[in-house]
Amino acid sequence: MSTTLIVGPVRAGKSARAAALARASGKPVTLLATAAFDPNDAEMRDRVERHRASRPAEWNVIEISQRGEDALAESLRAAEAGTCVVVDALGTWLGALLLGAEERAARDPVGTLAMLDLRGTELANALGATRAEVIVVAEETGWGVVPATPLGRIFRDALGRLTRRIACDAERVELVVAGYALDLRAHATAVDET
């Protein structure tokens, strides 16, 4: 149906903006929560709990990390017309895939990046096939220094490519910074990759 991409830095208000747009749609909302975390990581557990507490009780929540690697694309393809789906967020989904391939990444970074690009293509295809209105949250990456590790560079490149691909196909793209949303389609010019 339609896709909105919301991109921006950490703690900028991306999830809050996605929630506001989902509520404004007036449709039943399903949240596809992508965070996978070690329950012994107290800081990450606290982050996840704060996100859970902020969600409206009437939302259907699917914890993607509990359902397997293909769960995000499958959930998008299965979404019904007349509903709104929030994907929160691309970076945590991609990060979980990369951590699952960490040994491969150490010996074959180019192949690992290609695998992540393929998974990104599958996700983009699922977005294109869904009948629901979809709001995708993506973490900003690449505005800082080049990561010092191969794993960090693979993640940065894969997330950057996936975000760009989804932005190209989305009807609406917003950059959220410091609690403000900027409509990129209204104020920006797309560039070709050379």
N, C-alpha and C positions, 0 to 999 in steps of 0.2 A: 504494500500500500504506500506508505511514506516513511522516510527515515530522517531523523534529526540527529546530528552529531554534535556533542558538546565536548570541547577539548579545553584543557587548561592545566595549570600547575597544581601542586598539592595544596589542599585546604583553601582553594580559591572560591569554592561554592558550586562546583560542577554537579555533585549529587543533589544538592538543594535545588538547583535550577532544573535538573531532570525531573525531580519530584513535583515541582511547581507546574511544569508543562504537562506531566502525566495527569495531575489533578485537574488541570484546566481542560483536558481533552473530554472530560465527562464520561469516559469509557471505563469499563472494568480494567484494572491494572494488574499485570503480572510483572514482578521484579525477578530478573535473572541475575542473582548475586554470584559473582565469579571468584571471590576471594577463597583461596585455599591457604590454610595456615596451620602451623604446629600448635596444638593446644597448650604446649609448655611455654610458648612465646607470649608472655603476659601483656606486652605492649600491643602486639597485633590482636590478641584476644580482646583487649579493651577497645581497640578501633572497631572491630567487627561488632561488638556489643553496642557501641554507640550508634552505629549504622542501623542495627536491628531495632533499637529503641526509638529511632526517629521515623521509622516506617509507619504509614497508616495501617491500622489493624485490619482493614478490609482488603488490603492488597494480598494477592496470591504470591508467595515467595518460593522460588525454586533455587536451592543452593546447588549451583552447577558443579562445584568440586566434588560433591557427593555422588554424582551420577555418571561419571566417565568422561573421557576426552571428547566425545562427539556430542555431548549433551547440549552445548550452547547452540550449535547449528540445528540439531534435532528439535529443540524447543522453539526456535524461531520458525522453522518449517511447519511445526504443529500449531502455532498460534492462530487463533480464530479471527475472522473478520469482525470488526466492531469492538476490538479490544486494543489496549495500549500495552506495549511491552517495553520495559526499561532494562537495558543491559548495563550493569554497573560492576565492573568496568573492563575495557579491553586489556589494559596493562596487567591487571591481576590474572586474567585468563591466560594471556600470552606468557606471563611469568611462570605460571604453574606448568604450562607445556614445556617451557625451557628447562625448568628444574627437573622435570621428568626425563629430560634428554641430556642432563648435565655431563654424563660420562661420554656420550657421543660428541657433545660440543667440544670437549677437551681434545679429542683426537681428530674431529672433522668439523671445524667451525663453519666452513662454506656449505657443507651438506646439511648441517643443522639449520642454518639460515634458510636454505632452500626448503627444508621441511616446514619450517614455521611460515614461510611465504605461501606454501601450498595449503596449510591449515587456514591461513588468512583468506586465501581465495575461496575455500570451502565456506567460510563464514560469510564472506561478501555475497556469494551466490545464495546462501540461505536468506540473507537480508533481502536480496532482490526477489526472492520467491515468496516471502511471507505475505499473508493477507492482513496482518495487523499493522497498526501505527507503531513505529519503533523509535525509541530514544536511546541512543548509544552514548555512554560516557567514556572518554578516553583520556588517559593521563598524558600530559605534555612530556615529551622527551626530546633531547637533542639541542636544547638552547644553551646547555652548559658545556663543560669540558668533555673531550672525548674520553669515554671510560678507559681505565687502565687495564682492564681484564678482557680477554676474548668473550667471556660470557656476557659482560656488560655491553660490549659493542654489538654482539649478536642481538641482544634484547633491544637496544636503542634502534638499530637498523630495522628489525622486524616490526617493532611498534610504529616507527615512523612511516614505514611503507604501508602497513595496514590502515593506519589512521588516514593517510593520504588517499588510499583507494576508497575507503568508505566515504570520505569527504567528497570525492569526485562524483559519487553516485547519490549522495544525500540531497534531499530537497532543501534542507536547512542545515547550516553549519554555524555554530556559535563558539566564540572564544570567551571563556569565563576567567577573569583575572580580578583579584582583590574584591570579590563579591559583585562584580559587574559583568553583564553579558553583552558581547559585541556581535552583531550579526555580520559574519564575514562575507556572505554572499552580497550584501548590500554595500559593503565598504571595501571590498578587495577585488583584485584581479587574479585569476588562476594563472599559474605558470606551467609551461610544458617542461617535462624532465628531458634533459639532453644527455 
